Amino acid sequence: MDAPEAFGQTHANALAIPDDEWQQIARAASSGDSRTWLLAFDDAGAPAGLVQARRRPAHDCLIFSMWVAPTARRSGVGKSLIDSAANWAHKWDGRRLVLWVTAGNEAAHRFYDRIGFTVIPDGPDAESGATFGAFAMERPIRQSTT
């Protein structure tokens, strides 16, 4: 990945996780409505982006590990991934998307702002983000069309 500081786990830590644990994680992520991984590919079949969405009862959908390939940025892939996560969450009555952006990642902040996210100034999500140098953002699952 071209922006390892934007993720909650280093590549070295991910490599240290045994394959059977990754398989267990994949099985858990592919069943039920507690989490999902969404993938995007370009016309040639190369990876263009990914995002993980997790259900937080009762109505929040947490967004993690968002990544868009440098060659796919500003092409709509990121918005499509977020919209797909919102559609997934809407199926279980999700009402709000929540994510964290590292403080120095200005490009991500601008992107999320452009697609309707706002900074959460205080509360548990803001405090959680501050502990690892990030700020929390939120957006309704279904945005007003007016």
N, C-alpha and C positions, 0 to 999 in steps of 0.2 A: 504494500500500500504506500502511496506517496505522502500520506499525512498520519504517521503512526501516533503522533501526540494527540490526535483527535479521538482516540479509542481508549477504553477503560482497561485494556490489557495489552502488554507488549508482545511483540512477535516471539521473543524468547520464552515468555511465560506460556504462550499458546503452544509452542513446540514441546514444552515440558509436560503437557497434558497427554496421558496415554490414549492410544487410539480407541480402546474400549470405552473410555469416558466420553470422547467425542461422539462415538456412536450412540451412547445413552442420551447425550444432549440432543443429537439429531432426532432420535426417536421421540423424545419428549416434545420437541418443537414441531413435530409433524402430526401430532394428534391432539384432538380437543381444541378448545378455543382459548387456551392460556397464553400462547405465543405463536408467532409465525415468522419465517424468514421470507422476504420477497426479493426476487432476483430480476435483473434486467439485462438483456443481451442486445448487442448491436446487430445490424443486418447480416454480418458475417458470422454471427454466433459467438463472438467474443464477449466476455463479461463487460457490462457497461455500468452496473451499479448494484447495490444491495442495501437492505435495511432490515432490522429486526423490530418487530412490534410485540409488546407484551401487555396482557390484560392486567390492570390493577383495579380490583373491585372498589366501588361498584361500577363506575362509568368512565374510568380513565384508561387511555391507551398510551403506554410509554414507548417512545421511539429510541432505539439504540443502534449503534454501529452503522450509521448512515455513511455510505461511500458511493461516489460517482467517479468513474474513470476520467482522468484529465481530458481525454479526447471526446468525452460525452457531456462534459459540463456545458451549461447554457443551451442545452438541446431539448430540455423538457424531461429528461430522465429522472432527475431528482424530484421534481413536482409529481411526476407519474408514480414514483415509489411512495411518496407521502400520501397521495390520493388513494393509492391501492391499500395502504395501511388504514386510512380512514374508512374506506369501504369495508374492509375486514372487520374493523371495530364496530361499525354501524350494525353489522349483523348480530352482535350480542349486546346491542343498546349502548355502545360506547358513545360518549358525548364530548370528550375532550382529549386532544393529543397533547402530550407533555414530553419535552426533551430537554437536554442540557447541551450547551455549547461552551467549549473551552474559551476562556476570556480572550485569548490572542487570535482566535479563528474568526477574523472579521468577515471573510468571504462567506462563511457559513451563516454568520449572524445576518448579513445582508440578504442572503438567499431566503432564510426562514422568515425574515421580516417581509420580504417581497411576496411570499405566499400566505401571508395572513397571521403569522405567529407574533405574539407580543411577549415581552419580558415579564416574568413573574417577580415582582419586587421584594416580596417577603413571604413568610410561611415555610412549611416543611420542605417543599420542592426547592425553593430558593436557598434555604439553609443546606440542604443536601448537596446542591451543586457547588456552593461556596467551599465546602470541605475539600473539593478536588480542583479548585480553580476554574469553575465553570458557573454559568448563570442559567437559570431555568427559563424556558419559554413554553407558551401554551397557545392552542388554537382550538376553536370548536370543531367537532367532527364534521358537522354540516354547517358550512358558512352561509350567511345571508346572501341572497342574490340581488338585494335591493341596493 
